[in-house]
């Protein structure tokens, strides 16, 4: 799944979440992609590094966005 990750989270992912931090914008976009089936269960996500590079953000921002999804059981990390 190395298609441009913006196809998964949407081109407008940075504007979702209002004035929230960038990690929250990404969390919302990922949560939405999971809920509407663009990210299917059991399909591995690209690495944090690949997501960060694909979206031109830092790896820590990706990690902070994934943390609540992991806590909610929507994503499993390895």
N, C-alpha and C positions, 0 to 999 in steps of 0.2 A: 504494500500500500504506500508506495512512494509518490503517488500523485501529489500535486500541490496541496498541502494541508489546508489551504484556504478553501478548497472545494468542500472539505468536511465541516469546517467551522463557519464558513461563509465569508464573503468579502467584507462584510460590515461588522465583523466580530469585535472590533475595537470600539464601536459606538454603543454596544449593548452594555447596560449596567450604569449608565449615566456618568457620574463623577467618581465612580469607584476606582480603585487601583487596577492596573492593567491585568494583574493576575485574576481578579474577580471577573473582568470582561471575558477572559479566556475560559474561566470555570463555567460561566453561564453559557458560552458558545458550545463547550464540550458537553455540558449537561443536556442542552437542547439537541445536539447531534445524537446523543445516546437515546434520548426519549423519543425522537422521531425516526430512529432507525438508520440514520446515516452512518453511525458507528454500531455495528452489529455485535451481539454477545459472542465472546470467544475469539474475535478477530483481534490480533495484537495491534496495539498502537505503535507508531514509530517511536524510536528512543526519544528521551527528553532532548537530547542534543539535536536530533533531526527535526523535531517539532520547533525548537527554538530557532534553528537556522531557517526553516521553511517560513516562519512567521516574522523573522527579523526581530526577535526578542531574546532576552537572556534565559539561560537554562534555569536559573533560580525562579524566574517568573513562571515558567512551565511547571516546575516542581511545586510552587505555591498554589497554582491553579489545580493541580492534580490532587493535592492533599485532601481537600474536602470531598472530592469524588471517591477517593479511597476510603475515607472515614464513613461515607454513606454506602459503601459496598458496590458502587457502580463501576469502579476500576480496580484492578489488582496489579500491584507492582512486583517486579522481580529484580 
